[in-house]
Amino acid sequence: MNLINTKRQALKLKICDLAQLVGVDSSLISRIISGKRQPTLTQLKKISEVLSLDYYLLLKEFLSNQVFELLSPYPGIAEEVIAVAEERITYLTGKDKFKVIKLSQPVTKLLNEAEQHHKKWQSKKPLDGVQVQKMQEFFHTAYTYESNRIEGNTLTLSETHLVINDGITIGGKSMREHLELINHKEAIDLILDFVKNKIHFNAFYLKQIHQLVLKGIDRKNTGVYRSVPVRISGSAHLPPEPYMIDKLMEDYFLFYEMQRKVLHPIILAAEMHERLVSIHPFIDGNGRTSRLVMNLILLQNGYTLVNLKGDPEKKASYFKALEAVQVNHENKHFHQLIAEHAIASLQEHIHLAG
Ligand SMILES: Nc1ncnc2c1ncn2[C@@H]1O[C@H](COP(=O)(O)OP(=O)(O)OP(=O)(O)O)[C@@H](O)[C@H]1O
């Protein structure tokens, strides 16, 4: 255990001093340091605290010593054994995470249907430049309108069009409402850039999206995880306390890494949406950011924008589907909702492409 000895010497601690602080015999510490004896996990934890050493680094050294002890008598096959063990671990963890995502029969049926439309949509490409521009103006305006409407923005669809495409301001409406629309349109352009540049989605890009959503609205909180508790009004789901956010967001991106090539893109997009909005890592703008993340994933996989609607009835069923996952761990309604919207969007795109 070199880490222990190096730190002990740096602190000028005698073996008997360290033993006393840890509450064990000096001979045990000597044997641990010389590698003749493996510490228990409790002893290892105590040593890490006494020496202010990172427990996980110590644990890593401890486990690799154990593997070494086990394999050193078999040098001829040691590497092969490690490779087989590694494969099993990857399989087990991957399978375990995959098991969490069960697809219901109706969802599987919808995914098959979506695949057909996806093929047809791909066959329409490349589209004429002017046609692309017109279609984007239409879909981006509708998406900006609905996503902000969910959040409470009061501008109508035609007012949204005037603000984001013609730069016209609407009398009697606040600066904030205008900024929400302009920012959202810019955020769509940002995710299109991400798709073009084939970025690998991670925390850096997530924060860039969020930064745009709240640009000019809340400078202090743009692109940073919250440090205060939040509540979602009207929801039974309690977002996690702020001290858990870093760890949960690490898991969030780990989930993405593990599942991005395993799950169907529509399910991956739905999961990344639901998981983000359930963590609610930002003070504000979580809903809009999560919907943009979902659409980034769909676009990266050749699908078209999913536009969840903000009228009271549709909004209520969207929130209900989210709550079913959060409270009852029941994801089929949310998967179904996103798959249905993905199909509707593909159909509309195919129709307009002629
Ligand atoms: N159980 C739930 N009920 C309602 N909304 C939920 C629930 N879980 C997550 N949400 C999400 O939270 C968002 C609203 O969160 P909040 O009121 O904090 O506003 P926000 O973070 O500014 O999001 P938005 O961009 O929609 O305004 C909704 O758009 C929805 O996506």
The ligand as a MOL file (V3000), in Angstrom:
LIG
                    3D

  0  0  0     0  0            999 V3000
M  V30 BEGIN CTAB
M  V30 COUNTS 31 33 0 0 0
M  V30 BEGIN ATOM
M  V30 1 N -44.4930 16.2100 -12.3370 0
M  V30 2 C -44.3830 17.2990 -13.0850 0
M  V30 3 N -45.4330 18.0950 -13.2890 0
M  V30 4 C -45.3070 19.2020 -14.0310 0
M  V30 5 N -44.1820 19.5780 -14.6570 0
M  V30 6 C -43.1190 18.8190 -14.4980 0
M  V30 7 C -43.1670 17.6690 -13.6900 0
M  V30 8 N -41.9470 17.1390 -13.6700 0
M  V30 9 C -41.1970 17.9070 -14.4170 0
M  V30 10 N -41.8950 18.9100 -14.9570 0
M  V30 11 C -41.3090 19.8660 -15.9000 0
M  V30 12 O -41.0660 21.0530 -15.2330 0
M  V30 13 C -41.3210 22.1310 -16.1130 0
M  V30 14 C -41.7590 23.2920 -15.2850 0
M  V30 15 O -40.7760 23.5020 -14.3870 0
M  V30 16 P -40.6160 24.9220 -13.7120 0
M  V30 17 O -41.9450 25.3800 -13.2360 0
M  V30 18 O -39.5010 24.8430 -12.7510 0
M  V30 19 O -40.2710 25.8250 -14.9250 0
M  V30 20 P -38.9600 25.8740 -15.7510 0
M  V30 21 O -37.8590 25.1660 -15.0840 0
M  V30 22 O -38.7810 27.2930 -16.0630 0
M  V30 23 O -39.3550 25.0720 -17.0240 0
M  V30 24 P -40.0040 25.7820 -18.2640 0
M  V30 25 O -38.9120 25.9510 -19.2310 0
M  V30 26 O -41.0840 24.8450 -18.7330 0
M  V30 27 O -40.4890 27.0670 -17.7240 0
M  V30 28 C -42.3660 21.6450 -17.0610 0
M  V30 29 O -42.2080 22.2220 -18.3330 0
M  V30 30 C -42.1200 20.1660 -17.1350 0
M  V30 31 O -41.3030 19.8520 -18.2330 0
M  V30 END ATOM
M  V30 BEGIN BOND
M  V30 1 1 1 2
M  V30 2 1 2 3
M  V30 3 2 2 7
M  V30 4 2 3 4
M  V30 5 1 4 5
M  V30 6 2 5 6
M  V30 7 1 6 7
M  V30 8 1 6 10
M  V30 9 1 7 8
M  V30 10 2 8 9
M  V30 11 1 9 10
M  V30 12 1 10 11
M  V30 13 1 11 12
M  V30 14 1 11 30
M  V30 15 1 12 13
M  V30 16 1 13 14
M  V30 17 1 13 28
M  V30 18 1 14 15
M  V30 19 1 15 16
M  V30 20 2 16 17
M  V30 21 1 16 18
M  V30 22 1 16 19
M  V30 23 1 19 20
M  V30 24 2 20 21
M  V30 25 1 20 22
M  V30 26 1 20 23
M  V30 27 1 23 24
M  V30 28 2 24 25
M  V30 29 1 24 26
M  V30 30 1 24 27
M  V30 31 1 28 29
M  V30 32 1 28 30
M  V30 33 1 30 31
M  V30 END BOND
M  V30 END CTAB
M  END
